[in-house]
Amino acid sequence: MLLELIQALSTLDTAQRISVYVLPVIFAITVHEAAHGYAARHFGDMTAAAEGRISLNPLRHIDPVGTLLVPALTLLVGGILFGWAKPVPVNFSRLRHPKRDMLWVAAAGPGSNLVMALLWALAIKFSILLPPYAGVPLALMGAAGIMINTVLMVLNLFPLPPLDGGRIAVSLLPQPWAWRFSRIEPYGFIILIVLMFTHILGAILWPFIMAVFKLISWFFF
C-alpha cells in the first residue's frame, strides 16, 4: 500500500504535488531543528533557548531558500528531496559532557524524523476510515510525509560533517581520529552538493531509504 501511494505521488500535477507536500516538508524540517534545540537544552547548552529557537512554530525555523525554494525545485525536477531549515545554534562546548552528549544532540533530529514518519503512517491508516474526498488526500499527504521524513533521516545520518551523522561519528571516534575527521566540516556542504549532483549520493542512500519504506509497510500495512 505504501509503495503504491508513493508511486501515485509522481502522477500528481504541480499544484496537487505542492498542496500534498507543503505541510510535511515544513514540519519535517522545522521539527528536526527544534529537536536539536530540545536535546541541547536537556544536556546543558542553553544557546538555542536564549535565542528563542526551541519552538515548534515553523516560522522560527523556515529558511526561504532551504525550506521552500530548494525542496520545491527538487520536487519539480525529480531526484532525492533536499532542503534545510535555519540551523538551531548549539554550542557543544557548553554540554555537560561535550563529546558524549554531542551524539544525542545530533541524533535528536533524525530521531524526530523517524517519529514523524510513523505518525504519518498512522494518518494513512486513519484515512481508510474517511470518505474518499477526504481520505485520498490524507493518504497521499501521509505518503509524502513518510517519504520526506525517511529521506531526511537517512540523509542526515550520512557520516559527513556537518550532517548529524558526521557529528555522531565524531562523538563515537577516539579523540585523535575524531579531531581529524571533524576538520572535514568546512568542506562538508560542498562535498554533499557534488555527491548529490553526480547522483552518487542517491545511489548510496536509496537502498537505506527503501529499507525503511519496507519496514514501515511491514509494520503498518
N, CA and C of each residue as an Amber inpcrd file, in Angstrom:
protein
   663
   0.8210000  -1.2110000   0.0000000   0.0000000   0.0000000   0.0000000
   0.8560000   1.2620000   0.0000000   1.8800000   1.2960000   0.8760000
   2.7070000   2.4940000   0.9770000   3.4440000   2.7660000  -0.3250000
   4.0670000   1.7520000  -0.9160000   4.8110000   1.9630000  -2.1510000
   3.8980000   2.3980000  -3.2890000   2.6610000   1.8820000  -3.2960000
   1.7090000   2.3080000  -4.3190000   1.3500000   3.7860000  -4.1470000
   1.1710000   4.2130000  -2.8900000   0.8690000   5.6240000  -2.6330000
   2.0420000   6.5170000  -3.0260000   3.2560000   6.0690000  -2.7330000
   4.4340000   6.8520000  -3.0990000   4.5430000   6.9720000  -4.6160000
   4.2550000   5.8840000  -5.3160000   4.2580000   5.9390000  -6.7800000
   3.1730000   6.8820000  -7.2870000   2.0220000   6.9060000  -6.6020000
   0.9230000   7.7840000  -7.0190000   1.3050000   9.2540000  -6.8910000
   2.2160000   9.5740000  -5.9740000   2.6380000  10.9680000  -5.8080000
   3.2540000  11.5140000  -7.0920000   3.9450000  10.6500000  -7.8240000
   4.6160000  11.1050000  -9.0430000   3.6340000  11.4020000 -10.1670000
   2.3850000  10.9570000 -10.0310000   1.3840000  11.2000000 -11.0770000
   0.6200000  12.5010000 -10.8640000   0.8450000  13.1800000  -9.7250000
   0.1310000  14.4140000  -9.4270000   0.6550000  15.5520000 -10.2810000
  -0.2190000  16.4990000 -10.5940000   0.2610000  17.6920000 -11.3000000
   0.9460000  18.6230000 -10.2940000   1.5150000  19.7100000 -10.7850000
   2.3340000  20.5830000  -9.9390000   1.5500000  21.1440000  -8.7540000
   0.3410000  21.6430000  -8.9890000  -0.4590000  22.2280000  -7.9040000
  -0.8180000  21.1740000  -6.8670000  -1.2010000  19.9980000  -7.3190000
  -1.5430000  18.9210000  -6.3860000  -0.3240000  18.5050000  -5.5780000
   0.8080000  18.4140000  -6.2510000   2.0260000  17.9820000  -5.5590000
   2.4230000  18.9740000  -4.4720000   2.3450000  20.2600000  -4.7780000
   2.6870000  21.2790000  -3.7800000   1.7290000  21.2190000  -2.6040000
   0.4210000  21.0710000  -2.8700000  -0.5680000  21.0440000  -1.7900000
  -0.3850000  19.8280000  -0.8890000   0.0630000  18.7130000  -1.4620000
   0.2620000  17.4980000  -0.6770000   1.5610000  17.5630000   0.1300000
   2.5740000  18.2020000  -0.4350000   3.8990000  18.1680000   0.1890000
   4.1640000  19.3170000   1.1610000   3.4510000  20.4340000   1.0390000
   3.8820000  21.6340000   1.7480000   3.9300000  21.4430000   3.2660000
   2.8780000  20.9010000   3.8750000   2.9040000  20.7170000   5.3260000
   3.9300000  19.6740000   5.7670000   3.9880000  18.5000000   5.1280000
   5.0280000  17.5450000   5.5310000   6.4460000  18.1040000   5.4200000
   6.7320000  18.8680000   4.3640000   8.0800000  19.4250000   4.2120000
   8.3920000  20.4100000   5.3310000   7.4660000  21.3440000   5.5810000
   7.7170000  22.3720000   6.5930000   7.9220000  21.7420000   7.9650000
   7.0460000  20.8130000   8.3370000   7.1560000  20.2430000   9.6770000
   8.3130000  19.2570000   9.8000000   8.6200000  18.5310000   8.7370000
   9.7570000  17.6030000   8.8080000  11.0510000  18.3520000   9.0900000
  11.2380000  19.4720000   8.4080000  12.4830000  20.2140000   8.5620000
  12.5130000  21.0170000   9.8560000  11.4140000  21.6660000  10.2000000
  11.4250000  22.5250000  11.3880000  11.4080000  21.7190000  12.6880000
  10.6440000  20.6340000  12.7420000  10.6530000  19.8120000  13.9600000
  12.0260000  19.1790000  14.1620000  12.6720000  18.8190000  13.0430000
  14.0420000  18.2960000  13.1130000  14.9500000  19.2870000  13.8420000
  14.8800000  20.5570000  13.4490000  15.7360000  21.5600000  14.0870000
  15.3410000  21.7970000  15.5460000  14.0470000  21.8620000  15.8050000
  13.6060000  22.0630000  17.1870000  14.0820000  20.9290000  18.0850000
  14.1020000  19.7080000  17.5500000  14.5470000  18.5560000  18.3490000
  16.0010000  18.7240000  18.7780000  16.8400000  19.2680000  17.8840000
  18.2270000  19.5370000  18.2850000  18.2580000  20.5160000  19.4590000
  17.4190000  21.5450000  19.3940000  17.3940000  22.5330000  20.4690000
  16.9410000  21.9450000  21.7920000  15.8810000  21.1280000  21.7560000
  15.4110000  20.4690000  22.9750000  16.5040000  19.6040000  23.5800000
  17.1770000  18.8220000  22.7290000  18.2200000  17.9250000  23.2250000
  19.3880000  18.7180000  23.7990000  19.7850000  19.7910000  23.1130000
  20.8950000  20.6060000  23.6080000  20.5680000  21.1970000  24.9750000
  19.3460000  21.7010000  25.1310000  18.9460000  22.2490000  26.4330000
  18.9870000  21.1670000  27.5050000  18.5090000  19.9740000  27.1630000
  18.4950000  18.8730000  28.1260000  19.9040000  18.5350000  28.6120000
  20.8740000  18.6420000  27.7030000  22.2440000  18.2610000  28.0630000
  23.0970000  19.4580000  28.4730000  22.4660000  20.6190000  28.6760000
  23.1720000  21.7130000  29.3260000  23.4640000  22.9410000  28.5070000
  23.2250000  22.9230000  27.1870000  23.5040000  24.1080000  26.3740000
  22.2240000  24.9050000  26.1780000  22.2120000  26.1410000  26.6490000
  21.0150000  26.9760000  26.5920000  21.0570000  27.9670000  25.4310000
  21.9870000  27.7960000  24.4900000  22.1320000  28.7530000  23.3880000
  20.8390000  28.8830000  22.5820000  20.2830000  27.7610000  22.1620000
  19.0600000  27.7900000  21.3520000  17.8950000  28.3660000  22.1470000
  17.8280000  28.0220000  23.4250000  16.7530000  28.5400000  24.2680000
  16.8500000  30.0560000  24.3930000  18.0710000  30.5630000  24.5490000
  18.2580000  32.0050000  24.7070000  17.8740000  32.7660000  23.4460000
  17.9720000  32.1220000  22.2860000  17.6340000  32.7700000  21.0160000
  16.2060000  32.4690000  20.5750000  15.4270000  31.8100000  21.4390000
  14.0340000  31.5260000  21.1200000  13.8410000  30.4960000  20.0270000
  14.8170000  29.6060000  19.8440000  14.7390000  28.6440000  18.7550000
  14.2100000  27.2770000  19.2030000  13.9210000  27.1170000  20.4900000
  13.3050000  25.8630000  20.9300000  11.8030000  26.0530000  20.8200000
  11.3050000  25.8250000  19.6450000   9.9050000  26.0960000  19.3490000
   9.4440000  25.2040000  18.2160000   8.1680000  24.8120000  18.2610000
   7.5680000  24.0650000  17.1700000   6.8690000  24.9870000  16.1850000
   7.0360000  26.2920000  16.3570000   6.4960000  27.2620000  15.4130000
   7.3750000  27.2630000  14.1620000   6.8610000  26.8090000  13.0170000
   7.7000000  26.7230000  11.8140000   8.3170000  28.0510000  11.4070000
   7.6550000  29.1660000  11.7080000   8.1660000  30.4710000  11.2940000
   9.5120000  30.7840000  11.9230000   9.8100000  30.1720000  13.0590000
  11.0910000  30.4120000  13.7200000  12.2380000  29.6550000  13.0380000
  11.9080000  28.6870000  12.2070000  12.9390000  27.8230000  11.6310000
  13.0240000  27.8880000  10.1100000  12.0140000  28.4520000   9.4540000
  11.9700000  28.4240000   7.9930000  13.0990000  29.2650000   7.3940000
  13.8060000  28.6650000   6.4570000  14.7570000  29.3720000   5.6130000
  14.1000000  29.4810000   4.2380000  13.8750000  30.7010000   3.7290000
  13.1330000  30.8360000   2.4640000  13.7100000  29.9980000   1.3270000
  15.0300000  29.8900000   1.2860000  15.6620000  29.1040000   0.2170000
  15.6250000  27.6140000   0.5510000  16.1480000  27.2530000   1.7110000
  16.3120000  25.8380000   2.0400000  15.0380000  25.1050000   2.3850000
  14.0580000  25.8070000   2.9830000  12.8240000  25.1480000   3.4130000
  11.7450000  25.1920000   2.3420000  11.7950000  26.2070000   1.4690000
  10.7270000  26.3780000   0.4870000  11.2110000  26.2080000  -0.9480000
  12.1910000  27.0170000  -1.3630000  12.5870000  27.0330000  -2.7670000
  13.2670000  25.7340000  -3.1970000  14.2840000  25.3030000  -2.4570000
  15.0400000  24.1090000  -2.8760000  14.1730000  22.8530000  -2.8610000
  13.3850000  22.5780000  -1.7880000  12.5010000  21.4060000  -1.8660000
  11.5180000  21.4780000  -3.0290000  10.9820000  22.6850000  -3.3110000
  10.0440000  22.8250000  -4.4350000  10.7180000  22.4770000  -5.7550000
  11.9590000  22.9420000  -5.9260000  12.6790000  22.6480000  -7.1630000
  12.9870000  21.1640000  -7.2880000  13.3970000  20.5200000  -6.1830000
  13.7050000  19.0900000  -6.2610000  12.4520000  18.2680000  -6.5190000
  11.3140000  18.7290000  -6.0240000  10.0570000  18.0390000  -6.3220000
   9.7130000  18.1490000  -7.8030000  10.0140000  19.3050000  -8.3910000
   9.6560000  19.5280000  -9.7890000  10.5880000  18.8020000 -10.7540000
  11.8940000  18.7770000 -10.4280000  12.8620000  18.1970000 -11.3660000
  13.1600000  16.7380000 -11.0740000  12.7340000  16.2510000  -9.9160000
  12.9770000  14.8510000  -9.5650000  14.2490000  14.6940000  -8.7500000
  14.5170000  13.4640000  -8.3450000  15.6800000  13.1680000  -7.5100000
  15.3120000  13.1540000  -6.0400000  16.3330000  12.9550000  -5.1960000
  16.1150000  12.9010000  -3.7550000  15.7330000  14.2840000  -3.2470000
  14.6590000  14.3600000  -2.4750000  14.2170000  15.6240000  -1.9000000
  15.3180000  16.1890000  -1.0190000  15.5950000  17.4610000  -1.1880000
  16.7080000  18.0840000  -0.4850000  16.2580000  19.4240000   0.0510000
  16.6590000  19.7610000   1.2670000  16.3000000  21.0440000   1.8340000
  16.8730000  21.1880000   3.2320000  16.6750000  22.3690000   3.7970000
  17.1810000  22.6190000   5.1430000  16.4010000  23.7680000   5.7650000
  16.4830000  23.8580000   7.0830000  15.9330000  24.9940000   7.8150000
  17.0940000  25.8070000   8.3680000  16.7740000  26.9230000   9.0210000
  17.8240000  27.6730000   9.6930000  18.3640000  26.7980000  10.8250000
  19.6570000  26.4820000  10.8170000  20.1880000  25.5790000  11.8430000
  19.9890000  26.1460000  13.2460000  19.5630000  25.2910000  14.1590000
  19.4610000  25.6860000  15.5610000  20.8750000  25.8050000  16.1230000
  21.2160000  26.9350000  16.7510000  22.5850000  27.0980000  17.2690000
  22.8360000  26.1950000  18.4740000  23.9090000  25.4490000  18.4000000
  24.3190000  24.5800000  19.5070000  25.7860000  24.8450000  19.7880000
  26.1060000  25.1610000  21.0400000  27.4910000  25.3230000  21.4720000
  27.8840000  24.0360000  22.1920000  28.5420000  23.1480000  21.4650000
  28.8370000  21.8320000  22.0210000  29.7550000  21.9090000  23.2410000
  30.5480000  22.9510000  23.3360000  31.4420000  23.0810000  24.4910000
  30.6650000  23.3330000  25.7800000  29.3970000  23.7690000  25.6660000
  28.5860000  24.0250000  26.8580000  27.8110000  22.7910000  27.3270000
  27.8440000  21.7280000  26.5580000  27.1990000  20.4920000  27.0060000
  27.9480000  19.9620000  28.2190000  27.2330000  19.2520000  29.0850000
  27.8620000  18.7570000  30.3090000  29.0050000  17.8030000  29.9970000
  28.8340000  16.9640000  29.0080000  29.8950000  16.0560000  28.5490000
  29.9690000  16.2110000  27.0290000  30.7120000  17.2030000  26.5310000
  30.6100000  17.6130000  25.1270000  30.7170000  16.4820000  24.1140000
  31.7400000  15.6670000  24.2180000  31.9400000  14.6340000  23.1910000
  30.8540000  13.5760000  23.2540000  30.4820000  13.1650000  24.4480000
  29.4580000  12.1260000  24.5970000  28.0720000  12.6650000  24.2580000
  27.7490000  13.8530000  24.7800000  26.4070000  14.3940000  24.5840000
  26.1670000  14.8650000  23.1510000  27.2440000  15.1430000  22.4120000
  27.1050000  15.5310000  21.0160000  26.3180000  14.4820000  20.2300000
  26.5320000  13.2080000  20.5720000  25.8270000  12.1280000  19.8740000
  24.3230000  12.2860000  20.0140000  23.8510000  12.5530000  21.2290000
  22.4070000  12.6080000  21.4780000  21.7820000  13.8630000  20.8860000
  22.5270000  14.9640000  20.9320000  22.0120000  16.1940000  20.3210000
  21.8960000  16.0100000  18.8130000  22.9040000  15.3940000  18.2040000
  22.8750000  15.1610000  16.7570000  21.7900000  14.1580000  16.3780000
  21.6370000  13.1080000  17.1760000  20.6710000  12.0530000  16.8490000
  19.2280000  12.5060000  17.0330000  19.0130000  13.5720000  17.8050000
  17.6430000  14.0250000  18.0710000  16.9200000  14.4240000  16.7910000
  17.6320000  15.0340000  15.8460000  16.9980000  15.4560000  14.5940000
  16.4900000  14.2840000  13.7720000  17.3710000  13.3430000  13.3740000
  16.8960000  12.1630000  12.6520000  15.8740000  11.3560000  13.4390000
  16.0380000  11.3220000  14.7700000  15.0560000  10.6070000  15.5890000
  13.6740000  11.2180000  15.4750000  13.6140000  12.5500000  15.4200000
  12.3160000  13.2120000  15.2700000  11.7070000  12.8890000  13.9120000
  12.5350000  12.7580000  12.8790000  12.0220000  12.3970000  11.5570000
  11.4480000  10.9930000  11.5370000  12.0740000  10.0820000  12.2800000
  11.5290000   8.7280000  12.3740000  10.1670000   8.7400000  13.0500000
  10.0440000   9.4950000  14.1380000   8.7600000   9.5840000  14.8360000
   7.6950000  10.1740000  13.9160000   8.0460000  11.2220000  13.1750000
   7.0690000  11.8300000  12.2750000   6.6720000  10.8820000  11.1460000
   7.6140000  10.0960000  10.6380000   7.2800000   9.1170000   9.5990000
   6.2550000   8.1200000  10.1160000   6.4280000   7.6890000  11.3610000
   5.4780000   6.7430000  11.9560000   4.1130000   7.3930000  12.1720000
   4.1060000   8.6680000  12.5600000   2.8310000   9.3690000  12.7360000
   2.1010000   9.5350000  11.4060000   2.8410000   9.8020000  10.3270000
   2.2090000   9.8900000   9.0140000   1.6780000   8.5340000   8.5700000
   2.3370000   7.4550000   8.9810000   1.8110000   6.1190000   8.6790000
   0.4690000   5.9060000   9.3770000   0.3630000   6.3900000  10.6080000
  -0.9190000   6.3090000  11.3180000  -1.9860000   7.1440000  10.6100000
  -1.5780000   8.2750000  10.0350000  -2.5290000   9.1000000   9.2940000
  -3.0850000   8.3450000   8.0930000  -2.2230000   7.5700000   7.4350000
  -2.6920000   6.7610000   6.3050000  -3.6900000   5.7130000   6.7860000
  -3.3930000   5.0920000   7.9200000  -4.3310000   4.1050000   8.4760000
  -5.6810000   4.7560000   8.7730000  -5.6450000   5.9680000   9.3220000
  -6.8750000   6.6790000   9.6580000  -7.6360000   7.0760000   8.3950000
  -6.9110000   7.3700000   7.3080000  -7.5510000   7.8350000   6.0780000
  -8.5160000   6.8000000   5.5060000  -8.2850000   5.5280000   5.8140000
  -9.1520000   4.4630000   5.3120000 -10.5630000   4.6080000   5.8630000
 -10.6950000   5.2240000   7.0440000 -11.9960000   5.3750000   7.6890000
 -12.7880000   6.5580000   7.1430000 -12.1490000   7.3970000   6.3400000
 -12.7890000   8.6130000   5.8510000 -13.3830000   8.3980000   4.4550000
 -14.3450000   9.2300000   4.0740000 -14.8490000   9.1670000   2.6930000
 -13.7390000   9.5370000   1.7210000 -13.8090000   9.0640000   0.4670000
 -12.7110000   9.2670000  -0.4850000 -12.2710000  10.7050000  -0.6710000
 -13.2240000  11.6670000  -0.6620000 -12.8420000  13.0570000  -0.9140000
 -11.8970000  13.5930000   0.1640000 -11.9370000  13.0100000   1.3630000
 -11.0160000  13.4050000   2.4350000  -9.9220000  12.3700000   2.6340000
 -10.2640000  11.1030000   2.4880000  -9.3090000  10.0340000   2.7590000
  -8.1750000   9.9700000   1.7620000  -8.4760000  10.1670000   0.4740000
  -7.4220000  10.0850000  -0.5520000  -6.3680000  11.1850000  -0.3770000
  -6.7610000  12.4630000  -0.2170000  -5.7360000  13.4950000   0.0130000
  -4.9150000  13.2400000   1.2820000  -5.5770000  12.7650000   2.3530000
  -4.8410000  12.4970000   3.5840000  -3.8590000  11.3500000   3.3900000
  -4.2630000  10.3120000   2.6620000  -3.3630000   9.1890000   2.4060000
  -2.1570000   9.6300000   1.5910000  -2.3880000  10.4690000   0.5840000
  -1.2730000  10.9670000  -0.2280000  -0.3520000  11.8620000   0.6030000
  -0.9470000  12.7090000   1.4630000  -0.1320000  13.5440000   2.3270000
   0.6680000  12.6830000   3.3050000   0.0480000  11.6070000   3.7890000
   0.7690000  10.6890000   4.6690000   1.9400000  10.0370000   3.9640000
   1.7390000   9.6240000   2.7040000   2.8300000   9.0260000   1.9320000
   3.9480000  10.0400000   1.7140000   3.5690000  11.2970000   1.4130000
   4.5720000  12.3520000   1.2550000   5.3300000  12.5680000   2.5640000
   4.6030000  12.5440000   3.6930000   5.2480000  12.7220000   4.9860000
   6.2280000  11.6080000   5.2970000   5.8500000  10.3720000   4.9770000
   6.7600000   9.2520000   5.2000000   7.9940000   9.3920000   4.3220000
   7.7780000   9.7370000   3.0500000   8.9080000   9.8750000   2.1320000
   9.8620000  10.9700000   2.6000000   9.3230000  12.1390000   2.8990000
  10.1650000  13.2720000   3.2780000  10.9530000  12.9780000   4.5430000
  10.2740000  12.4670000   5.5590000  10.9570000  12.2290000   6.8260000
  11.9650000  11.0910000   6.7290000  11.6600000  10.0770000   5.9210000
  12.6210000   8.9960000   5.7290000  13.8640000   9.4980000   5.0090000
  13.6560000  10.2890000   3.9470000  14.7950000  10.8270000   3.2040000
  15.6420000  11.7240000   4.0970000  15.0090000  12.6010000   4.8580000
  15.7700000  13.4930000   5.7340000  16.5050000  12.7250000   6.8270000
  15.8640000  11.6910000   7.3660000  16.5230000  10.8910000   8.3940000
  17.7620000  10.2000000   7.8350000  17.5960000   9.5140000   6.7010000
  18.7170000   8.7800000   6.1150000  19.8040000   9.7410000   5.6500000
  19.4110000  10.8480000   5.0050000  20.3910000  11.8280000   4.5450000
  21.1970000  12.3950000   5.7030000  20.5110000  12.7700000   6.7810000
  21.2170000  13.3800000   7.9100000  22.0710000  12.3990000   8.6880000
  21.8270000  11.1050000   8.5280000  22.6680000  10.1020000   9.1830000
  23.8940000   9.7580000   8.3530000  23.9970000  10.3340000   7.1420000
  25.1850000  10.1240000   6.3160000  26.3950000  10.6700000   7.0770000
  27.4510000   9.8810000   7.2480000  28.5680000  10.2830000   8.1330000
  29.5080000  11.2950000   7.5020000  28.9930000  12.5120000   7.3550000
  29.7840000  13.5920000   6.7790000  29.5020000  14.8680000   7.5610000
  30.4930000  15.4020000   8.2790000  30.2610000  16.6910000   8.9380000
  29.9570000  17.7560000   7.8910000  29.0100000  18.6820000   8.1300000
  28.3110000  18.9470000   9.3930000  26.9580000  18.2520000   9.5180000
  26.6770000  17.2290000   8.7210000  25.4370000  16.4790000   8.9020000
  25.4310000  15.8030000  10.2660000  24.2400000  15.4380000  10.7220000
  24.1240000  14.8110000  12.0410000  24.9340000  13.5240000  12.1250000
  24.9610000  12.7670000  11.0440000  25.7450000  11.5370000  11.0300000
  27.2250000  11.8040000  11.2180000  27.7070000  12.9320000  10.6740000
  29.1010000  13.2980000  10.8790000  29.3900000  13.6260000  12.3310000
  28.4530000  14.3290000  12.9800000  28.6500000  14.6520000  14.4020000
  28.5610000  13.3960000  15.2700000  27.6790000  12.4810000  14.8920000
  27.6050000  11.2110000  15.6200000  28.9260000  10.4600000  15.4870000
  29.4930000  10.4650000  14.2760000  30.7820000   9.8000000  14.0650000
  31.8790000  10.4470000  14.8990000  31.8960000  11.7870000  14.9560000
  32.8920000  12.4910000  15.7740000  32.7460000  12.1020000  17.2380000
  31.5020000  11.9610000  17.6880000  31.2680000  11.5830000  19.0790000
  31.7720000  10.1710000  19.3800000  31.6410000   9.2720000  18.4150000
  31.9790000   7.8690000  18.6520000  33.4530000   7.5440000  18.4140000
  34.1140000   8.3110000  17.5500000  35.5140000   8.0170000  17.2240000
  36.4360000   8.3650000  18.3900000  37.5580000   7.6600000  18.5270000
  38.5640000   8.0690000  19.5200000  39.0260000   9.4920000  19.2650000
  39.4480000  10.1780000  20.3060000  39.7190000  11.6110000  20.2260000
  40.6280000  12.0210000  19.0640000  41.7930000  11.3760000  18.8450000
  42.6500000  11.8290000  17.7330000  41.9620000  11.6900000  16.3770000
  41.2470000  10.5910000  16.1560000  40.5450000  10.3900000  14.8920000
  39.3720000  11.3630000  14.7710000  38.6850000  11.5760000  15.8950000
  37.5400000  12.4880000  15.8830000  37.9790000  13.8880000  15.4840000
  39.1080000  14.3430000  16.0110000  39.5990000  15.6790000  15.6830000
  39.9320000  15.7860000  14.2060000  40.6100000  14.7630000  13.6550000
  40.9540000  14.7880000  12.2250000  39.6920000  14.7560000  11.3590000
  38.7440000  13.9110000  11.7400000  37.5180000  13.7710000  10.9530000
  36.7120000  15.0660000  10.9820000  36.6800000  15.7480000  12.1180000
  35.8980000  16.9840000  12.2470000  36.4360000  18.0950000  11.3600000
  37.6850000  17.9910000  10.9250000  38.2880000  19.0300000  10.0930000
  37.7000000  19.0280000   8.6740000  36.9230000  17.9920000   8.3500000
  36.2470000  17.9560000   7.0450000  35.0980000  18.9610000   7.0060000
  34.5740000  19.3630000   8.1660000  33.3270000  20.1250000   8.2370000
  33.2730000  21.3540000   7.3330000  34.3080000  22.1840000   7.2380000
  34.1960000  23.3700000   6.3620000  33.9260000  23.0140000   4.8950000
  34.2730000  21.7990000   4.5000000  34.1010000  21.3760000   3.1040000
  32.9250000  20.4140000   2.9330000  32.2520000  20.0980000   4.0360000
  31.2190000  19.0650000   4.0010000  30.0690000  19.4020000   3.0790000
  29.6070000  20.6510000   3.1160000  28.4560000  21.0180000   2.2980000
  28.8040000  20.9530000   0.8100000  30.0200000  21.3760000   0.4640000
  30.4560000  21.3080000  -0.9370000  30.5180000  19.8550000  -1.3910000
  31.0750000  18.9890000  -0.5420000  31.1470000  17.5640000  -0.8650000
  29.7490000  17.0020000  -1.0730000  28.8160000  17.4020000  -0.2050000
  27.4410000  16.9110000  -0.2950000  26.7880000  17.3330000  -1.6110000
  26.9650000  18.5840000  -1.9940000  26.3840000  19.0770000  -3.2460000
  26.9590000  18.3170000  -4.4450000  28.2690000  18.0840000  -4.4410000
  28.9030000  17.3470000  -5.5380000  28.3490000  15.9270000  -5.6080000
  28.2370000  15.2710000  -4.4570000  27.6980000  13.9110000  -4.4270000
  26.2560000  13.8760000  -4.9180000  25.4850000  14.9210000  -4.5960000
  24.0880000  14.9540000  -4.9970000  23.9530000  15.1330000  -6.5070000
  24.6910000  16.0850000  -7.0690000  24.5290000  16.3830000  -8.4900000
  25.1980000  15.3510000  -9.3970000  26.0900000  14.5440000  -8.8370000
  26.6690000  13.4450000  -9.6180000  25.8920000  12.1450000  -9.4080000
  24.7940000  12.2190000  -8.6310000  23.9040000  11.0870000  -8.3540000
  24.5660000   9.9830000  -7.5190000  25.7640000  10.2490000  -7.0170000
  26.4150000   9.2730000  -6.1320000  25.6740000   9.1970000  -4.8080000
  25.2420000  10.3630000  -4.3090000  24.5320000  10.3880000  -3.0270000
  23.2580000   9.5540000  -3.0930000  22.4970000   9.7160000  -4.1710000
  21.2710000   8.9460000  -4.3210000  21.5350000   7.4520000  -4.3760000
  22.6020000   7.0650000  -5.0830000  22.9330000   5.6450000  -5.1900000
  23.2980000   5.0510000  -3.8270000  23.9360000   5.8630000  -2.9800000
  24.3180000   5.3840000  -1.6480000  23.1050000   5.3070000  -0.7250000
  22.2640000   6.3400000  -0.7640000  21.1870000   6.4520000   0.2160000
  19.9400000   5.6590000  -0.1470000  19.6610000   5.4840000  -1.4370000
  18.3850000   4.9060000  -1.8370000  18.1240000   3.5150000  -1.2600000
  19.1090000   2.5960000  -1.2030000  18.8310000   1.2840000  -0.5860000
  18.3770000   1.4000000   0.8690000  18.9440000   2.3330000   1.6160000
  18.5430000   2.5190000   3.0120000  17.1400000   3.1230000   3.0930000
  16.8400000   4.0480000   2.1920000  15.5010000   4.6470000   2.1580000
  14.4570000   3.5730000   1.8680000  14.7240000   2.7340000   0.8790000
  13.7880000   1.6670000   0.5300000  13.6240000   0.6840000   1.6860000
  14.7070000   0.4220000   2.4080000  14.6200000  -0.4920000   3.5510000
  13.6780000   0.0570000   4.6200000  13.7370000   1.3690000   4.8570000
  12.8330000   1.9890000   5.8380000  11.3940000   1.9240000   5.3370000
  11.1780000   2.2120000   4.0530000   9.8300000   2.0980000   3.4780000
   9.2630000   0.7040000   3.7070000  10.0660000  -0.3050000   3.4530000
   9.5900000  -1.6850000   3.5760000   9.2980000  -2.0450000   5.0340000
  10.1180000  -1.5380000   5.9540000   9.8680000  -1.7930000   7.3710000
   8.5640000  -1.1460000   7.8280000   8.3410000   0.0950000   7.4100000
   7.0980000   0.7720000   7.7750000   5.9100000   0.0530000   7.1480000
   6.0440000  -0.3660000   5.8940000   4.9640000  -1.1030000   5.2330000
   4.6650000  -2.4030000   5.9730000   5.7090000  -3.1030000   6.3650000
   5.5200000  -4.3800000   7.0790000   4.8190000  -4.1620000   8.4160000
   5.1920000  -3.0670000   9.1140000   4.6620000  -2.8570000  10.4590000
   3.2280000  -2.3270000  10.4350000   2.9280000  -1.4310000   9.4730000
   1.6250000  -0.7470000   9.4910000   0.6360000  -1.2710000   8.4660000
   1.1180000  -1.8240000   7.3680000   0.1950000  -2.1410000   6.2890000
   0.2340000  -3.6090000   5.8790000
